[in-house]
Amino acid sequence: MTIPTQAARRIYPPFRLTNLIRSTFEPQGGQKICILIDLPDPKLIKDFGFLGNSELTIQKNAVKFFFEPLRDGALAELGLSGGEMFAYKITGGSNLDLSDEAHTPEGNVVSLENDVYPHYDIILCISTYSATAPLTAFAKKYGFRGATLHGVNQTILRTGLAVSYDDVSVDAEKMRLGMTNADWVEIDFLFSGKTHTLRLELDGQEAQKSHGLCRGNEPDVANLPAGEIYYVPTGASGEFPMRYEDGTIGLMHVSEGLIQKAVLLSGDASLVEAHNAKLASDPVTGELGELGFGTQILPVSGRDIQDEKVRGTIHVATGRSDHLGGDLTPDKFAEHANATHDDILFAPHKTPEILVTQARMHRHGETVVLIENFEPSAYINSLLV
């Protein structure tokens, strides 16, 4: 895959918070902005005591690159007010609902629903786990706009958050127009000399884009870094290998839009057994609720939030899909802790044992190749000329 090499040669402008806020929100003078972070114990935000914990790098970045710049001049430069920071308890999973209780650096306890969401126009959430799904629901309820920036590290700050999202949006729209109204996508995965194929039904739906722009007065939440085309599948069948966090590989058997069972291919059998127990007790955890394709030329950051936006990568996701336009909401899970949205990224650095030999799309009576061996196809490249 050549994209990381291209990204290494690319010159990115220095990260400036004012540029990011202008690019994403085009804020109006007098609007009010705040920052949310997550902490193991939200009381640790008092007097910024958590800054002494070397493990809380994301939260430290939130202070250094977001909170302090707002306080030290960005608010005035942008014509905004506010700039406060609030901490909530780490959720423990991607897109799980946030606790309502939050704490301030002054040691006060506040309610996110009563004291934060209704009183701010722009909310930035810099966290360990993605909060896009719950914040999107609250944005629609309370009328704010926001951005979720989970996992922020130095590479993301230097590259994925330093680009112009006007440019990102242009490329994303070109790809979207070339992929919208697809009937289905099939993905071939090669693992240990054997090919497995997953088919995702799309039923001619309008492709959507995550492009980093959250402008105007409509409540919305951008997921940053942005740059992907995605669908909410209407069905899925076949099988695909999945890499667990420790490197174990399981083969996911899919039918009726759900992972029905996992079979061990290599590694720790107990992980696959636990996964099967979860699928049996809470079947919607296996629902394939997203299919996504990266649109940007970016370096690998080690965080899926950026790495899934790299052109040539592909991801599917299980679980919650209401923030994407799907109908799988938290109340449909047997256990609240299972109501996550979990991306499964396929990329050379993330899944070195698994090769996406081809992804192809059928639309308008024609089948075209989208990706081959983690490289964007000639068709995709032609869209971006």
Legacy VTK file of the C-alpha trace (Angstrom):
# vtk DataFile Version 3.0
C-alpha trace
ASCII
DATASET POLYDATA
POINTS 385 float
0.000 0.000 0.000
1.594 3.272 -1.100
-0.633 5.801 0.629
1.447 6.136 3.861
4.531 6.803 1.705
2.664 9.513 -0.190
1.472 10.952 3.109
5.034 11.020 4.454
6.052 13.214 1.523
3.065 15.514 1.928
3.616 18.854 3.642
0.918 19.626 6.194
0.337 23.108 7.583
0.907 23.541 11.332
-2.105 22.664 13.464
-4.004 25.732 14.609
-7.184 25.371 16.596
-8.685 28.505 15.047
-8.214 27.052 11.561
-9.888 23.786 12.564
-12.879 25.507 14.176
-13.337 27.856 11.227
-13.006 25.024 8.720
-15.432 22.708 10.492
-18.016 25.091 11.941
-17.768 28.545 10.330
-18.829 29.886 13.751
-20.830 33.053 14.154
-19.738 35.807 16.514
-21.152 35.447 20.006
-21.616 31.681 19.873
-20.547 29.708 22.925
-18.097 26.808 22.880
-16.947 24.225 25.430
-14.802 21.100 25.687
-15.689 17.677 27.086
-13.088 15.144 28.184
-13.388 11.742 29.828
-11.475 10.614 32.909
-11.357 7.397 34.977
-12.583 9.572 37.849
-14.037 12.873 36.601
-13.217 14.499 39.949
-9.590 14.473 38.790
-10.328 17.504 36.648
-10.321 19.655 39.795
-7.370 22.050 39.510
-6.355 19.933 36.474
-4.957 17.290 38.803
-5.114 14.654 36.050
-2.218 16.367 34.247
0.105 14.554 36.633
-0.968 11.168 35.244
1.392 10.190 32.417
-1.131 7.718 30.973
-3.809 10.324 30.205
-2.195 11.600 27.001
-5.469 12.268 25.167
-6.771 14.436 27.970
-3.438 16.265 28.227
-3.656 17.022 24.504
-7.147 18.382 25.100
-5.733 20.899 27.566
-2.598 21.824 25.624
-4.027 22.065 22.106
-7.674 22.995 22.738
-8.447 24.415 26.189
-5.348 26.592 26.586
-5.466 28.042 23.034
-9.130 28.980 23.531
-8.289 30.696 26.812
-5.159 32.362 25.451
-6.658 34.130 22.452
-8.569 31.812 20.144
-11.917 32.736 21.707
-11.339 36.416 20.980
-9.952 35.696 17.504
-13.016 33.652 16.625
-15.488 35.984 18.319
-16.706 33.167 20.547
-17.500 32.993 24.241
-17.238 30.229 26.819
-14.218 27.957 26.580
-15.098 25.924 29.673
-14.020 22.310 30.144
-16.079 19.511 31.696
-15.115 15.918 32.524
-17.356 12.841 32.516
-16.524 9.262 33.480
-14.887 7.109 30.797
-17.613 4.969 29.245
-15.496 1.885 28.620
-16.717 1.311 25.070
-17.114 2.929 21.674
-20.250 5.082 21.422
-21.769 3.992 24.717
-24.049 6.577 26.291
-22.305 9.147 28.486
-23.043 9.535 32.158
-24.948 12.745 32.868
-22.747 13.764 35.790
-19.746 15.914 34.913
-17.164 17.870 36.895
-15.387 21.197 36.398
-11.828 22.332 37.164
-13.286 24.414 39.976
-14.591 21.249 41.640
-18.249 21.760 40.788
-20.622 18.958 39.782
-22.888 19.665 36.812
-25.452 17.849 34.675
-24.574 17.548 30.992
-28.253 17.576 30.025
-29.206 20.504 32.253
-26.066 22.629 32.435
-24.061 21.937 29.265
-25.928 20.683 26.191
-28.676 23.359 26.220
-26.259 26.242 26.850
-23.524 25.804 24.239
-23.576 26.242 20.477
-20.419 24.220 19.771
-19.160 21.273 21.819
-15.796 19.574 21.268
-15.455 16.102 22.803
-11.849 14.882 23.151
-12.041 11.454 24.682
-10.722 7.922 25.006
-13.719 6.290 23.332
-15.829 7.705 20.529
-18.895 9.626 21.706
-20.302 10.346 18.232
-23.507 8.332 18.607
-24.678 9.700 21.988
-23.639 13.283 21.182
-25.430 13.149 17.825
-28.620 12.191 19.646
-28.168 15.011 22.169
-27.336 17.516 19.413
-30.672 16.775 17.754
-32.423 17.164 21.105
-30.737 20.378 22.255
-29.720 22.022 18.990
-25.938 22.301 19.315
-23.229 21.411 16.818
-20.166 19.446 17.792
-17.129 17.402 16.934
-15.849 14.167 18.439
-12.067 13.732 18.429
-11.357 10.563 20.360
-7.821 9.242 20.594
-6.112 12.496 19.617
-2.334 12.044 19.414
0.576 13.970 17.925
0.293 12.389 14.469
-3.390 13.244 14.251
-2.738 16.805 15.378
0.087 17.190 12.878
-1.814 15.720 9.907
-5.474 14.718 10.112
-6.540 17.808 12.062
-4.253 20.207 10.188
-5.825 19.753 6.736
-8.499 21.943 5.165
-11.854 20.256 5.509
-13.103 22.154 2.491
-10.582 20.117 0.490
-11.504 16.900 2.307
-15.166 17.548 1.555
-14.506 18.015 -2.164
-12.731 14.653 -2.482
-15.309 12.897 -0.313
-18.121 14.183 -2.508
-16.353 13.015 -5.671
-16.053 9.513 -4.224
-19.598 9.603 -2.870
-21.048 10.446 -6.270
-19.137 7.547 -7.793
-20.357 5.087 -5.154
-23.906 6.184 -4.349
-26.931 4.005 -5.145
-24.889 0.798 -5.039
-26.831 -2.453 -4.941
-24.146 -4.399 -3.086
-20.472 -4.583 -2.212
-18.474 -7.804 -1.991
-15.126 -8.016 -0.186
-12.598 -10.814 -0.675
-10.280 -11.480 2.282
-7.190 -13.687 2.040
-5.983 -15.352 5.217
-3.473 -18.202 5.373
-3.905 -19.021 1.691
-7.709 -19.182 1.750
-10.163 -16.600 0.420
-13.322 -15.637 2.318
-16.012 -13.372 0.886
-18.421 -11.024 2.654
-21.368 -9.567 0.750
-23.146 -6.451 2.045
-26.546 -5.529 0.629
-27.059 -1.800 0.066
-30.296 -1.753 -1.947
-29.447 1.318 -4.010
-29.231 3.610 -0.984
-27.672 7.058 -1.060
-24.037 6.828 0.030
-23.135 9.131 2.910
-19.930 11.010 3.652
-18.005 12.004 6.743
-16.263 15.114 5.494
-15.561 17.273 8.530
-17.977 20.106 7.762
-20.606 20.898 10.372
-21.806 24.320 9.301
-25.030 26.283 9.381
-27.687 26.090 12.041
-28.680 22.432 11.791
-27.664 20.344 14.830
-24.974 17.891 13.828
-21.774 16.259 15.082
-18.643 15.786 12.960
-16.273 12.901 13.612
-12.695 14.179 13.267
-10.399 13.429 11.545
-12.938 12.994 8.758
-12.827 11.573 5.272
-14.887 8.506 4.493
-17.781 7.232 2.412
-20.156 4.951 4.266
-23.384 3.002 4.041
-25.691 1.323 6.541
-26.097 -2.179 5.068
-29.595 -3.590 4.736
-28.259 -7.129 4.909
-25.062 -9.172 4.881
-23.957 -12.742 4.241
-20.803 -14.776 3.834
-17.768 -14.809 6.068
-14.751 -12.714 6.970
-11.670 -13.097 9.185
-11.456 -10.693 12.119
-8.388 -9.843 14.179
-9.000 -9.563 17.913
-6.994 -7.080 19.936
-4.340 -9.604 20.992
-3.792 -10.898 17.441
-6.168 -13.856 17.630
-7.957 -14.428 14.306
-11.542 -15.650 14.162
-13.686 -16.362 11.125
-17.012 -14.560 11.337
-19.932 -16.440 9.781
-22.561 -13.944 8.621
-26.170 -14.377 7.552
-29.315 -12.224 7.734
-27.134 -9.177 8.400
-25.641 -10.605 11.602
-22.474 -12.331 12.701
-24.016 -15.630 13.759
-20.890 -17.293 15.114
-17.103 -17.019 15.213
-14.716 -19.903 14.521
-11.101 -19.887 15.724
-8.487 -19.659 12.964
-5.447 -18.888 15.121
-4.647 -17.693 18.623
-6.615 -17.752 21.874
-9.701 -19.980 21.723
-11.136 -18.425 24.887
-11.579 -15.057 23.134
-13.640 -16.655 20.383
-15.671 -18.595 22.944
-16.413 -15.369 24.839
-17.402 -13.653 21.587
-19.801 -16.486 20.754
-21.332 -16.284 24.221
-21.939 -12.571 23.707
-23.511 -13.181 20.282
-25.788 -15.814 21.775
-26.920 -13.688 24.725
-27.236 -10.402 22.798
-27.556 -11.169 19.063
-27.751 -7.546 17.860
-24.117 -7.088 18.926
-23.300 -8.951 15.726
-25.350 -6.744 13.400
-23.248 -5.230 10.602
-24.310 -1.592 10.817
-21.715 0.172 8.668
-19.508 -0.260 5.624
-16.895 2.481 5.188
-14.139 3.486 2.767
-11.367 6.011 3.466
-10.984 9.009 1.158
-7.835 10.803 2.369
-4.080 10.518 1.900
-2.878 10.421 5.512
-0.120 8.729 7.505
-0.899 5.867 9.842
-1.510 7.294 13.316
-2.070 4.110 15.307
-5.636 5.256 16.021
-8.515 3.868 13.987
-10.264 7.254 13.966
-7.619 8.515 11.513
-6.431 5.267 9.980
-9.891 4.288 8.711
-9.920 7.558 6.730
-6.873 6.520 4.660
-7.715 5.881 1.014
-7.387 2.163 0.264
-8.611 0.992 3.668
-12.018 -0.475 4.342
-13.970 -1.034 7.536
-17.168 -2.652 8.661
-18.766 -2.038 12.026
-20.979 -3.981 14.368
-23.609 -2.691 16.748
-25.269 0.664 17.220
-26.107 2.490 13.976
-28.666 5.183 14.839
-26.078 7.978 14.474
-25.490 6.866 10.875
-29.141 6.713 9.902
-29.653 3.084 10.933
-32.297 1.796 13.314
-30.213 -0.082 15.897
-30.609 2.008 19.046
-29.288 1.282 22.572
-32.669 0.079 23.828
-32.524 -2.909 21.444
-29.515 -4.455 23.196
-30.011 -6.982 25.982
-27.346 -5.219 28.061
-26.567 -1.512 28.125
-22.815 -2.195 28.168
-23.145 -3.973 24.807
-24.693 -0.972 23.011
-21.459 -0.032 21.286
-20.566 0.790 17.690
-17.330 -1.064 16.969
-15.345 -0.451 13.796
-13.428 -3.389 12.332
-10.641 -1.836 10.267
-8.793 -3.683 7.518
-5.473 -2.023 6.704
-1.887 -3.279 6.254
-0.677 -2.007 9.635
-3.805 -3.120 11.523
-4.452 -6.528 9.974
-1.095 -7.687 8.559
-2.279 -11.304 8.447
-5.433 -10.435 6.483
-5.283 -9.069 2.942
-8.240 -7.436 1.226
-7.503 -8.780 -2.241
-10.523 -7.050 -3.752
-13.618 -5.028 -2.895
-16.126 -4.574 -5.696
-19.379 -2.692 -6.048
-22.417 -3.385 -8.191
-24.581 -0.464 -9.289
-26.413 0.628 -12.407
-26.092 -2.899 -13.812
-22.278 -2.873 -13.684
-19.696 -4.286 -11.267
-16.579 -2.174 -10.651
-13.518 -2.778 -8.477
-13.016 -0.311 -5.594
-9.925 -1.693 -3.842
-7.279 -4.264 -4.722
-4.644 -5.346 -2.200
-5.305 -2.230 -0.096
-4.798 0.040 -3.091
-7.558 2.291 -4.463
-8.596 1.010 -7.879
-8.268 2.814 -11.196
-11.997 3.528 -10.893
-11.597 5.277 -7.524
-8.561 7.208 -8.712
-10.484 8.368 -11.786
-13.159 9.855 -9.518
-10.568 11.971 -7.724
-8.900 13.537 -10.753
LINES 1 386
385 0 1 2 3 4 5 6 7 8 9 10 11 12 13 14 15 16 17 18 19 20 21 22 23 24 25 26 27 28 29 30 31 32 33 34 35 36 37 38 39 40 41 42 43 44 45 46 47 48 49 50 51 52 53 54 55 56 57 58 59 60 61 62 63 64 65 66 67 68 69 70 71 72 73 74 75 76 77 78 79 80 81 82 83 84 85 86 87 88 89 90 91 92 93 94 95 96 97 98 99 100 101 102 103 104 105 106 107 108 109 110 111 112 113 114 115 116 117 118 119 120 121 122 123 124 125 126 127 128 129 130 131 132 133 134 135 136 137 138 139 140 141 142 143 144 145 146 147 148 149 150 151 152 153 154 155 156 157 158 159 160 161 162 163 164 165 166 167 168 169 170 171 172 173 174 175 176 177 178 179 180 181 182 183 184 185 186 187 188 189 190 191 192 193 194 195 196 197 198 199 200 201 202 203 204 205 206 207 208 209 210 211 212 213 214 215 216 217 218 219 220 221 222 223 224 225 226 227 228 229 230 231 232 233 234 235 236 237 238 239 240 241 242 243 244 245 246 247 248 249 250 251 252 253 254 255 256 257 258 259 260 261 262 263 264 265 266 267 268 269 270 271 272 273 274 275 276 277 278 279 280 281 282 283 284 285 286 287 288 289 290 291 292 293 294 295 296 297 298 299 300 301 302 303 304 305 306 307 308 309 310 311 312 313 314 315 316 317 318 319 320 321 322 323 324 325 326 327 328 329 330 331 332 333 334 335 336 337 338 339 340 341 342 343 344 345 346 347 348 349 350 351 352 353 354 355 356 357 358 359 360 361 362 363 364 365 366 367 368 369 370 371 372 373 374 375 376 377 378 379 380 381 382 383 384
